Every structure is written in C-alpha cells, then in structure tokens.
Amino acid sequence: MLEIILERFNYIPIIILMMTGLYVVIATGNLVKRLVGLSLFQTSVFLLYITMGKVFGGQPPIIVGDYHGEDAGHGAEAAAGHGAEHGAGAADHAAEAAQHAAEIAYSNPLPHVLILTAIVVGVATLAVGLALVVRIREAYGTIEDDALNAADYSLETGSAE
C-alpha cells in the first residue's frame, strides 16, 4: 500500500492545489479572488496532465538519420525500382529502423502541446475576466458578490435599499 502511494506521490500536491482553487472559487465573494482561485485550479489541471504525460527514460519521437540507412540519398531510386539490390537494402534498413524504434520508449508530445494551448487560453480567459471585473467595479462601485446581488435586486424591484 505504501509503495502505491509513494509511486503516485506527485498527485498529492496537485490534488491539494485543485481543492484549494475550488474552495476559493466557491467560498469567496470577491470576484478577483474567484479569478485567482480559478487560475489555481487551472494550474493544478495543467500539472496533472503534464505529470501523466511524462515518460521516464523516454526520448523525443524523432528518428535519427543513422537509421534511415547508409544509402539515404538513393531511397527514391530504390522506391522507383531502379535495381533490386537497392530495394532489398531499403527494406532491410526499414525493418532495422522499425525494430530499433520498437525498443526505445518514446515520449508522446501531444499532452505537452495541448497544455501549452490550454495555458494560452487560460491567460486570455483571465485577462477577459479581469477586464470584466474592472468594468463591474466602474458600474457598481464594488466587486463583492453580495453587494452586486443587492444592487441588482434594488434595480429590478425599484426599491432604494
């Protein structure tokens, strides 16, 4: 049991960050604090995906030129059928490259690319949220949720509370 927990130790701080961000979003009435809590929650999700996408000992999924064979310049001739020797050599080199690629653990770049995109979207969303908070502050004079609800209620009912 202890071994399982230690293998997944990196999830503990991520869960703490996630729950802290969620608590701040739910518990506070200040709009800026809610945006900070939302950013904290987003950051914990980013960290979760990055740690799940990490392959220890993995290499970038790039095949080095050494495994394309010594006759790299003659690949087009072999594919076109200019000599049976070149065609058989290219097939042997392709099989050798495939066998070597199967032995190596490659990292998947997709989670990292998706997180990079999500970071950009998160920063843009935070910027729009802060701009809305500034506009709300100009219109209502406050950024507290209770005061905003009371102001909206008094506008709807026409009462001067």
C-alpha positions in Angstrom: 0.0 0.0 0.0 2.8 2.4 0.9 4.6 1.6 -2.4 1.5 2.6 -4.4 1.2 5.9 -2.5 4.9 6.7 -3.0 4.7 5.9 -6.7 1.9 8.4 -7.1 3.2 11.0 -4.6 3.2 13.8 -7.3 -0.6 13.6 -7.3 -0.9 14.7 -3.7 0.2 18.3 -4.2 -1.8 18.5 -7.4 -5.0 17.4 -5.5 -4.2 20.0 -2.7 -3.8 22.8 -5.3 -7.0 21.7 -7.1 -9.1 21.6 -3.9 -7.7 24.9 -2.8 -8.6 26.5 -6.1 -12.1 25.0 -6.0 -12.6 26.2 -2.4 -11.5 29.7 -3.2 -13.9 29.8 -6.2 -16.9 28.6 -4.1 -16.2 30.2 -0.7 -15.3 33.8 -1.5 -17.5 36.6 -2.7 -14.7 38.8 -4.1 -14.5 38.5 -7.9 -10.8 38.9 -8.1 -10.2 36.2 -5.5 -12.5 34.0 -7.5 -10.4 34.6 -10.6 -7.3 33.7 -8.7 -8.9 30.5 -7.4 -9.9 29.6 -11.0 -6.3 30.2 -12.1 -5.0 28.0 -9.3 -7.5 25.3 -10.3 -6.4 25.5 -14.0 -2.7 25.3 -13.0 -3.4 22.1 -11.0 -5.1 20.6 -14.0 -2.1 21.6 -16.2 0.3 19.9 -13.7 -1.9 16.8 -13.6 -1.8 16.3 -17.4 1.9 17.1 -17.6 2.7 14.5 -14.9 0.5 11.9 -16.6 2.2 12.5 -20.0 5.7 12.2 -18.7 7.6 9.0 -19.7 10.7 8.4 -17.7 13.6 7.5 -19.9 11.5 8.5 -23.0 13.1 10.2 -25.9 11.5 12.6 -28.4 9.8 10.8 -31.2 12.4 11.7 -33.8 14.1 9.1 -35.9 17.8 10.0 -36.3 19.3 9.9 -39.8 21.5 6.9 -38.9 18.5 4.6 -39.0 17.4 5.5 -42.5 20.3 3.5 -43.9 23.6 4.4 -45.4 22.0 4.9 -48.8 19.8 7.8 -47.7 20.2 9.6 -51.0 19.2 6.5 -53.0 15.9 6.0 -51.3 13.9 7.5 -54.2 15.8 5.2 -56.7 15.0 2.2 -54.6 11.4 3.1 -54.3 11.2 3.7 -58.0 12.5 0.2 -58.7 16.0 1.1 -60.0 17.7 -2.1 -59.0 16.7 -5.0 -56.9 19.7 -4.6 -54.6 18.7 -1.1 -53.5 15.1 -2.2 -53.0 16.1 -5.1 -50.7 18.6 -2.9 -48.9 16.0 -0.2 -48.2 13.6 -2.9 -46.9 16.3 -4.2 -44.6 17.1 -0.8 -43.3 13.4 0.0 -42.8 12.9 -3.2 -40.8 16.0 -2.4 -38.8 14.8 1.1 -38.1 11.3 -0.3 -37.1 12.9 -2.8 -34.7 15.1 -0.1 -33.1 12.1 2.2 -32.8 10.2 -0.6 -31.0 13.0 -1.0 -28.5 13.0 2.7 -27.5 10.4 4.3 -25.2 9.2 7.5 -26.9 7.5 10.4 -25.2 4.2 11.5 -26.5 4.3 15.2 -27.3 0.6 15.6 -27.5 -0.2 16.3 -23.8 2.5 19.0 -23.7 1.2 20.7 -26.8 -2.3 20.6 -25.5 -1.3 22.1 -22.2 0.7 24.8 -23.9 -2.5 25.7 -25.8 -4.6 25.5 -22.6 -2.1 27.9 -20.9 -2.7 30.5 -23.6 -6.4 30.1 -23.4 -6.3 30.3 -19.6 -4.3 33.5 -19.7 -6.7 35.0 -22.2 -9.7 34.0 -20.1 -8.1 35.5 -17.0 -7.5 38.8 -18.9 -11.1 38.9 -20.1 -12.3 38.1 -16.5 -10.1 40.9 -15.0 -11.4 43.3 -17.7 -15.0 42.4 -16.7 -14.2 42.9 -13.0 -12.8 46.4 -13.8 -16.0 47.3 -15.7 -18.2 45.9 -13.0 -16.2 48.0 -10.4 -16.8 51.1 -12.5 -20.5 50.4 -12.9 -21.4 49.2 -9.4 -18.6 50.6 -7.2 -17.9 47.2 -5.7 -16.6 43.7 -6.7 -18.2 41.8 -3.8 -20.8 39.3 -4.8 -23.4 40.1 -2.0 -23.2 43.8 -2.8 -23.7 43.2 -6.5 -26.7 40.9 -5.9 -28.2 43.6 -3.6 -27.6 46.3 -6.2 -29.2 44.2 -9.0 -32.2 43.3 -6.8 -32.8 47.0 -6.0 -32.6 47.9 -9.7 -35.1 45.2 -10.6 -37.6 46.0 -7.8 -37.1 49.7 -7.9 -36.6 49.9 -4.1 -33.8 52.0 -2.6 -32.1 49.7 -0.1 
